Amino acid sequence: MLVRAAIARATASLSPAAVMLAGLDWALHLAVSPGKRMALARLAWEQVDELLHLLRSGAPAPSAAPDRRFAAPAWQQWPFHLLQRSFLMQQQWWAAATRGVRGVDPHHEEMVAFIARQGLDMLSPGNQLLTNPVVLQRTADEAGGNLLRGWLHAVDDLRRLATGAPPAGTERFRPGHEVACTPGRVVMRNALCELIQYAPATPRVHPEPVLIVPAWIMKYYILDLSPHNSLIKHLVDQGHTVFCLSWKNPGVAERDLGMDDYLQHGIHDALAAVNAIVPGRKVHTAGYCLGGTLLAIAAAAMARDGDERLATLSLFAAQTDFAEPGELALFIDESQVSLLEAQMAQTGYLTANQMAGAFQMLRSYDLLWSRIVNEYLLGDRAPMNDLMAWNADATRMPARMHAQYLRQLFLHDDLAHGRYLAGGKPVALSDLTLPAFVMGTLTDHVAPWRSVYKLHYQTVSEITFVLTSGGHNAGIVSPPGHPHRSYQLRCHAAGAPYVSPDAWAAEAPRQEGSWWPAWLQWLQQRSGAPVAPPAMGAPRQGYRTLGDAPGRYVLQIPS
């Protein structure tokens, strides 16, 4: 355990054994695939011929593929057109070399391809001072002023990293002031979470309250960013009584909290409070990301136990089947998980930086290399916005919970196969009969939309599925009036024959704008006639108000 923990610290929790096994699997099978090697040799010769043509003609070859990294006109000038085309050829060759080798385990194939891509991205001519024509021109125009600014940016970032300070500009987005500022009160607090009840904004409200379950790998207020793009404020303004969980940012003391704790002291304690404050009404529930997975587990367990307190189930970018979880699976196999478990056994939690590092590698150009070029070489510090500030306000995860999550959901896919235990008994998603609103995002790298779509064959419930533009986070923050937003929506009737995701995407009509109004319309169609708003809290039932939103936990920095 101590040795594995030391290895995890030295390798940023990336298992050397997993990498070596993947590389060996690929190399051995490539060695006994003469046809594949001949095809790669032929591709290499074709690329050399094209490079020679470039050298002779001095102009880009017609087959040069567009790439946003080299979109600037300066990249088409000699010798930079040769550099960028040579780099793209290397990418093309390695993509061909790492895929399609017969006999290689699919997980190993994905890992080898990913590692090759990461290595090439690091060596891209666009990331280097002397081979980036845009940077060279800026340096000439400003007599090196851009490099001086970039140096100051780098020094500031290193200082913040060393001291644990947040990124520059986040101080302009303080929870409770500029963000997470929808008026409300904390009406329940336990050792794991707070429950926020938002103040009504209309004289009458829909009678069924809405309970929102966010993921605990992030702060809840992505759903309550600035007033103009807050989903929670939008719900309240449209006459809904809204409750939202705010999870505690765990430290060492919470190391032994498990998935059942999040189920019991999160969802079930919150439901008890909502039922006391709004008695006699069923509850609309909505879960985002891992919070949606937990909510699906809770709803299935309630169906198993005959608990009928829920009115509907809404899942946003939340997986219930982890057989195809996208590129995030690159970091999840037995070897990787064993390293993480050893490291978490010592620390008691998974650090926020480890999660951020994994996501950064998945989108290395957007989250790393483009930032290095823009801020350190061009000297342009990107202005901070509310979504970026929220993304930097990361959280930890308890050791026991995260190990259970990785093993039971990702590695063993227990939930999809009816093996997941909640309260000591297995839950089956096939028990769900609630109307469901399920949303996936088109470019999601955390919960690919085809994986989210799998709920269609796990339950016979009526499912309204929405596929929206954007990614895992930006696709959620989609207020009406946001430019360049669109979505597809189609309802699958209860018990209707299964429709594949590709068939669904081909048939579902595309609509411009935000998906938020579609969800609100869906909720309103399943709600009763408006009534007077409920009181804030229920002191007689033990749910007195404990302070203003956003509460304490969202502001907490674990020691």
KEFILO-358647 format. One line per 4 residues: number of its first residue (from 1); for each residue x, y, z of C-alpha. Coordinates in pm, whole numbers, plus 32768, in hexadecimal, padded with zeros to 4 digits. Example, Ala and Ser with C-alpha at 12.3 -4.5 7.8 and 13.67 -1.06 7.14 Angstrom:
# residues 2
1 = 84CE 7E3E 830C; 8557 7F96 82CA .
END
This chain:
# residues 559
1 = 8000 8000 8000; 8117 80F4 8059; 81D5 80A2 7F1A; 809F 80D2 7E40 .
5 = 8051 821B 7EEF; 81B3 8295 7EAA; 8192 8230 7D3C; 8047 82E9 7D26 .
9 = 80E3 8427 7DAF; 8208 840F 7CC0; 8134 83D0 7B8A; 8005 84AE 7BD0 .
13 = 7F3E 836D 7C10; 7F7D 82ED 7AB0; 7FD8 817D 7ACF; 8126 8128 7A27 .
17 = 80BC 7FBB 7A20; 7F7E 800F 7961; 803F 80E2 7867; 814A 7FD6 7838 .
21 = 804A 7EC1 780C; 7F8F 7F8E 7708; 80CF 7FDF 764C; 8146 7E78 7656 .
25 = 7FF5 7DF4 75E0; 7FFA 7EE6 74BB; 8169 7EAF 7460; 8157 7D33 7467 .
29 = 801F 7D24 7391; 80AD 7E23 729E; 81E9 7D4E 7284; 811C 7C24 7208 .
33 = 804A 7CF4 7118; 811A 7D16 6FD9; 7FF2 7D9A 6F14; 7FBE 7EB4 700D .
37 = 8132 7F0A 7008; 8132 7F12 6E8D; 8006 7FFB 6E8F; 80B9 80E1 6F85 .
41 = 81F3 80DC 6EB0; 8123 8136 6D7E; 807E 8254 6E3C; 81D3 82D2 6EAD .
45 = 8255 82CC 6D46; 8123 838D 6CCB; 815E 8490 6DD9; 82CD 84B3 6D7F .
49 = 8268 84E3 6C14; 8177 85F5 6C79; 8280 86A2 6D4B; 836F 8699 6C24 .
53 = 8260 8736 6B4D; 823C 8848 6C51; 83B1 8887 6C4D; 83BB 889B 6AD2 .
57 = 8283 8970 6AA0; 828B 8A43 6BDB; 810E 8A30 6BED; 8028 895F 6CC8 .
61 = 7FB4 881A 6C2E; 7E42 8810 6BCF; 7E09 86F1 6CC0; 7E73 87BC 6DF0 .
65 = 7D60 878B 6EF2; 7CDE 88BD 6FAC; 7D37 88CC 711D; 7CCB 89E2 7208 .
69 = 7E25 89EB 72A8; 7EB2 8A5E 715B; 7D91 8B33 70DE; 7E53 8C7C 70D8 .
73 = 7EC4 8CE1 6F76; 802D 8CF6 6FF0; 8035 8B7C 7007; 8013 8B68 6E8B .
77 = 8159 8C24 6E55; 82AD 8B80 6E22; 8340 8AD6 6EEE; 821F 8AC1 6FE3 .
81 = 8138 8A10 6EEF; 823F 88FE 6EE1; 8254 88E8 705D; 80DE 88D4 7097 .
85 = 80A4 87DD 6F7C; 81C0 8700 6FF7; 8128 8701 7153; 7FCE 86A8 70CF .
89 = 8067 858C 7006; 8106 8504 7144; 7FB3 8512 71EE; 7F14 845E 70CA .
93 = 8022 8350 70C9; 8011 830F 723E; 7E95 8307 7236; 7EAD 81F9 712C .
97 = 7FC2 8141 71E6; 7F13 8131 7337; 7DBE 80C4 72B5; 7D49 7F98 71F3 .
101 = 7E5D 7EAA 7266; 7DAF 7D59 727B; 7DB5 7CB0 73CF; 7DF5 7DE6 74A3 .
105 = 7D0D 7E0E 75CC; 7C22 7F35 7585; 7C7C 7FE1 76CF; 7DEE 7FBE 767F .
109 = 7DB4 8042 7520; 7D06 8178 75A7; 7E1B 81B0 76A6; 7F36 8192 75A8 .
113 = 7E81 827B 74B5; 7E44 8374 75CE; 7FAF 8371 7641; 802C 839D 74DD .
117 = 7F3E 84C1 74AB; 7FAB 8566 75F0; 811A 8545 7595; 80E4 85DA 743D .
121 = 8012 86F8 74C6; 8132 8752 75AC; 821C 876B 747F; 812F 8830 73A1 .
125 = 81E1 8950 72EE; 80C6 8A2E 7362; 8137 8A01 74CB; 829D 8A77 7492 .
129 = 8319 8BDD 7481; 8402 8BB2 7358; 8314 8AE6 7281; 81CF 8BAA 72B3 .
133 = 81B7 8CC3 71B0; 809E 8D72 726D; 8175 8D88 73A6; 82A7 8DF5 72E0 .
137 = 81E4 8F0B 7235; 8154 8F82 7382; 82B0 8F7E 741A; 8339 904F 72FA .
141 = 8216 9144 7307; 8232 9178 747F; 83AC 9160 749D; 8381 903D 758E .
145 = 8277 90E2 7664; 8197 8FB3 763E; 82A7 8ED0 76CA; 82D8 8FB6 77F5 .
149 = 8163 8FAD 783E; 8165 8E36 780F; 8286 8E13 7904; 81C8 8EDF 7A06 .
153 = 8092 8E08 79CD; 8160 8CCB 79FD; 8201 8D4E 7B3D; 80AC 8DB0 7BC7 .
157 = 8019 8C5B 7B71; 813D 8BA5 7C12; 8119 8C79 7D4B; 7FA7 8C2A 7D5E .
161 = 7FEC 8AB9 7D27; 80F2 8AB1 7E3A; 8016 8B66 7F36; 7ECF 8ABC 7EDA .
165 = 7E36 8C06 7E6C; 7D21 8BFE 7D64; 7D66 8C69 7BFC; 7D75 8DD9 7BA8 .
169 = 7C20 8E78 7B7C; 7B58 8D83 7C4E; 7B3B 8E8A 7D60; 7A39 8F39 7C85 .
173 = 794B 8E10 7CA3; 7902 8DD9 7E13; 77F2 8CDF 7E75; 76D9 8D9B 7F1A .
177 = 7733 8EE0 7E6B; 7770 8ED0 7CF4; 771D 8D5C 7CD1; 763F 8C71 7D9A .
181 = 7573 8DA0 7DFA; 740A 8D33 7DBF; 7357 8D8C 7F06; 7311 8C68 7FEA .
185 = 7346 8BCE 813F; 73FC 8A9C 81C0; 72EC 89C2 8259; 73B5 8888 82AB .
189 = 751E 8842 82FE; 75C3 86F9 8356; 7729 867A 834F; 7719 8641 81D7 .
193 = 7643 874E 8138; 7569 8880 8159; 7411 88A6 80BE; 73BC 89FB 802E .
197 = 7253 8A68 7FFD; 7236 8B8A 7F09; 714D 8CAC 7F4F; 701C 8CC0 7E6A .
201 = 7023 8DC9 7D58; 6EB5 8DAD 7CF1; 6D71 8DD8 7DB8; 6D08 8C74 7D67 .
205 = 6DDB 8B40 7D22; 6DB4 89E6 7C91; 6D52 8902 7DB3; 6E5B 87F6 7D7A .
209 = 6FB4 8865 7DF3; 70F3 8826 7D2B; 721B 8781 7DDD; 7369 87A6 7D2B .
213 = 7487 86B2 7D72; 75D4 8735 7CEA; 7713 866C 7CD3; 77FF 8678 7DFC .
217 = 7935 867C 7D20; 78E7 87EC 7CEA; 783C 890E 7D9D; 76C5 8917 7D6A .
221 = 76B6 8A78 7CE4; 76F6 8A21 7B79; 757A 8A0F 7B8A; 756C 8B69 7C2C .
225 = 767B 8C35 7B82; 7643 8DA6 7B39; 74D9 8E1D 7B3F; 74C5 8E24 79C3 .
229 = 752B 8CB7 7998; 74AE 8C10 7AD6; 73D3 8ADF 7A96; 7356 8AEF 7BFD .
233 = 72F1 8C5E 7BDD; 7244 8C0D 7A94; 717A 8AFB 7B40; 711C 8BE0 7C60 .
237 = 70BB 8CFB 7B74; 6FD3 8C0C 7ABD; 6F14 8BBA 7BFA; 6FC2 8A85 7C82 .
241 = 7019 8A3E 7DEC; 7183 89D3 7DD5; 7264 891A 7EC9; 73D1 88CB 7E82 .
245 = 74D6 87FE 7F39; 7627 889B 7F81; 7728 8790 7FD5; 7837 87BA 80D7 .
249 = 7999 87D3 8050; 7A2D 86A4 8104; 7B75 868B 81BC; 7C25 8577 827A .
253 = 7B08 8559 8377; 7A1B 84EA 8260; 7B01 83DC 81D3; 7A15 82BD 822F .
257 = 78D9 834E 8194; 7853 8264 8089; 7750 8266 7F76; 7640 81FA 806A .
261 = 768F 832A 8141; 7657 840F 8019; 7514 8357 7FD1; 748F 835E 8135 .
265 = 7512 84A8 81BF; 74FC 8556 806F; 73C8 84F8 7FA7; 72F4 8450 80B3 .
269 = 7334 8559 81BE; 72EA 8668 80BD; 71A8 85BD 8052; 7138 85A8 81BD .
273 = 7170 871E 81E3; 70BB 8771 809E; 6F94 8696 8105; 6F80 874C 8252 .
277 = 6F8E 88A7 81B4; 6EA2 8854 8093; 6DC7 8741 8129; 6CE2 8666 805D .
281 = 6D8B 86AC 7F10; 6E5C 85CC 7E32; 6FB3 8650 7DD6; 704E 8698 7C83 .
285 = 71B9 8629 7C9A; 72DF 868F 7BBF; 7446 8613 7BCD; 757C 868A 7B19 .
289 = 76AB 85B2 7AC5; 7702 84CB 7BE7; 75DF 8563 7CA8; 74FB 84E1 7B96 .
293 = 7591 8385 7BB2; 7554 838A 7D2A; 73F3 840B 7CF1; 73AB 82ED 7BFF .
297 = 7425 81F8 7D08; 7347 829E 7E0D; 7217 829E 7D27; 7248 812E 7CD2 .
301 = 726F 80D5 7E43; 7132 8198 7E96; 7076 80E1 7D82; 70FB 7F98 7E0C .
305 = 707D 7FF2 7F68; 6F2A 807A 7EF9; 6F81 81E5 7F4E; 6EAD 82C4 7E6C .
309 = 6F1B 8420 7ED6; 6FBA 847A 7D87; 6EF7 851B 7C6C; 6FFF 851D 7B58 .
313 = 716E 84D6 7B1C; 7252 85C1 7A57; 73B8 855B 7A0D; 74B3 864F 7979 .
317 = 75F3 85BD 78E1; 75D4 8498 79D3; 7639 8333 797E; 7588 81FC 79FB .
321 = 7653 810D 7925; 77CD 812D 792E; 782E 802E 7827; 788B 8146 7734 .
325 = 78E1 8277 7808; 79BD 831E 7707; 7B29 8385 772D; 7B0A 83A2 78A6 .
329 = 7B20 8224 78A8; 7C8E 8249 7842; 7CDB 8299 79AD; 7C03 8182 7A3F .
333 = 7C7B 801B 7A40; 7CE2 7F2F 7B56; 7E4A 7FA9 7B57; 7DEA 811A 7B5A .
337 = 7CE2 80EE 7C68; 7DCE 802C 7D49; 7EC6 814E 7D3B; 7DB6 824A 7D8A .
341 = 7D3B 8177 7EAC; 7E9A 8161 7F3D; 7ECB 82D7 7F23; 7D72 8327 7FB1 .
345 = 7DB0 8237 80D2; 7EC7 8322 813E; 7E22 8470 80F6; 7CB8 8412 813F .
349 = 7C35 84B6 8003; 7C6C 84F2 7E93; 7CF3 8650 7E5F; 7C4C 874C 7D7D .
353 = 7D90 876F 7CB8; 7D8C 85FE 7C5D; 7C30 8619 7BC8; 7C8B 875B 7B14 .
357 = 7DC5 86B9 7A88; 7D01 8597 79F4; 7C09 8681 794A; 7D27 875C 78D2 .
361 = 7DCA 8635 7822; 7C81 85D8 777C; 7C6E 8734 76E1; 7DDD 878E 76DD .
365 = 7DC9 888A 75C1; 7CA2 894F 764F; 7D08 893F 77BD; 7E84 893D 77AD .
369 = 7F3F 8985 766C; 7E65 8A9C 75E2; 7E78 8B43 7737; 7FF3 8B28 7741 .
373 = 8011 8BC0 75E7; 7F17 8CD7 7624; 7F83 8D3A 7782; 80F9 8CF2 7787 .
377 = 8165 8D20 761C; 806A 8E1E 7596; 8048 8EC5 76EA; 7ECC 8ECE 76DC .
381 = 7E2A 8E71 7827; 7CD0 8DE4 77DD; 7BC4 8EA3 789F; 7B27 8DD4 79B4 .
385 = 79B4 8D8B 799B; 78C2 8CEF 7A92; 78D5 8B91 79FD; 7A52 8B96 7A01 .
389 = 7A53 8C14 7B69; 7963 8B00 7BD0; 7A3D 89FE 7B21; 7B68 8A74 7BED .
393 = 7AA0 8A55 7D31; 7AD8 88DF 7D41; 7A8D 87E2 7E52; 7B20 86AA 7EED .
397 = 7A81 8551 7F00; 7A85 845E 8028; 7B67 8330 7FF8; 7A61 8226 803C .
401 = 7953 82C3 7F65; 7A3A 82FA 7E3D; 7AC0 8197 7E4A; 795C 810F 7E52 .
405 = 78F6 81F2 7D35; 7A19 8185 7C5A; 79F8 8012 7CA3; 7880 7FDD 7CB8 .
409 = 7816 80CB 7BA5; 793A 80F2 7AB3; 79FA 7FAA 7AD0; 78E2 7EB3 7B1A .
413 = 77B7 7F75 7A8D; 76E3 7EEC 7BAC; 75C7 7FE5 7B86; 7581 7F88 7A1B .
417 = 757C 7E16 7A71; 74A2 7E1D 7BA8; 75C1 7DD3 7C96; 75E0 7F25 7D3F .
421 = 757E 7F19 7EB0; 74C1 8039 7F52; 7465 8004 80BC; 74F2 7EA3 80A6 .
425 = 740A 7E38 7F8C; 743F 7E43 7E12; 7392 7F4B 7D42; 7314 7F1F 7BDF .
429 = 72DC 8044 7AF6; 71CC 7F74 7A52; 70F6 7FBF 7B86; 70DF 812D 7B20 .
433 = 6F8B 819A 7A9F; 6FAD 8313 7AD3; 6F9D 83FD 79A7; 7107 8457 795D .
437 = 71A7 8585 78B8; 7308 8524 784F; 7402 8619 77C1; 754F 85D7 7717 .
441 = 7647 86CD 7680; 76D9 86AA 7526; 784B 86CD 7579; 784B 863B 76D9 .
445 = 799F 85A5 7736; 7929 8533 7890; 77D6 8498 7849; 77BA 8458 76CF .
449 = 7655 8487 765F; 7636 8329 75CB; 7693 82A0 7720; 758F 837F 77C8 .
453 = 748F 8308 76C6; 74AF 81A0 773F; 73A0 81D9 7844; 72B0 8199 7722 .
457 = 72EC 8023 7731; 7314 8010 78AA; 71B1 807B 78FC; 7058 807A 785C .
461 = 700A 81DA 78DB; 6FA5 82F6 77F9; 70E7 83AC 77A3; 7103 8504 7709 .
465 = 7268 8515 768A; 7315 865A 7634; 7464 867E 7585; 74EE 87DD 75A5 .
469 = 761A 888D 7511; 7745 88C8 75F2; 780B 87F1 76E1; 77DF 875E 783B .
473 = 77DA 88B0 78E9; 7792 89B6 77E0; 766F 88E9 7759; 75C5 8906 78AD .
477 = 75F6 8A7F 78C2; 7511 8AD1 77A0; 7427 8BF1 77F6; 7324 8C6A 76FB .
481 = 73C4 8D64 7612; 751D 8CC3 7623; 75AE 8CD4 74C2; 760A 8B9F 73F9 .
485 = 7536 8AB0 74C9; 745A 899E 7438; 73C6 8854 74A3; 7306 8722 742E .
489 = 71E1 8695 74F1; 710B 8562 74CC; 7028 84A2 75BA; 7038 8327 75D3 .
493 = 6EE9 82A3 764F; 6EDD 81B0 7771; 6F07 804D 76F1; 6F4D 80B9 7589 .
497 = 704E 7FF7 74BA; 71B8 8059 74EB; 724E 815C 73FE; 73C8 8163 73D7 .
501 = 747D 82AA 7428; 74E8 82DE 72BE; 7384 82A6 7243; 7306 8394 734F .
505 = 7401 84A0 72E5; 739B 8479 7178; 7227 849B 71C5; 7213 8596 72E6 .
509 = 71D0 86F6 7264; 72DA 87FD 72A2; 726D 893E 734C; 732C 8A81 737F .
513 = 7357 8B11 74DA; 7369 8A96 763F; 72E3 894A 76BF; 727A 89EE 780A .
517 = 711D 8A5A 7795; 70E0 88FA 7710; 712F 8867 7865; 7056 8964 791A .
521 = 6F35 891B 782E; 6F66 87A8 7873; 6F5B 87E7 79EB; 6E29 88C7 79D4 .
525 = 6D6B 87C0 790F; 6DA1 86D4 7A35; 6D4D 87D0 7B45; 6C08 8839 7BE9 .
529 = 6B58 8988 7BEE; 6C1E 8AA5 7C91; 6BFA 8ADC 7E08; 6C81 8BCD 7F0D .
533 = 6DF8 8B9E 7F4D; 6E5E 8AC9 8079; 6F07 8B62 81A7; 7081 8B69 81BB .
537 = 70DF 8A3B 828B; 7000 8980 8380; 7075 89CE 84E4; 6F6D 88F3 8589 .
541 = 6FEA 87C7 84C5; 7154 8813 851A; 71B2 88D4 83E0; 71ED 8A38 8453 .
545 = 72AD 8B25 8373; 7421 8B1D 83BD; 749C 8C44 82F3; 7495 8CDE 819B .
549 = 74F1 8C2D 805B; 75ED 8BC0 7FE6; 7637 8B3B 8143; 777F 8AD6 81E4 .
553 = 77EE 89A0 812A; 7819 8A42 7FD6; 790C 8B3B 8074; 79CF 8A34 8133 .
557 = 7B38 89ED 80DC; 7B9D 88A4 8181; 7CCD 88B0 8261 .
END
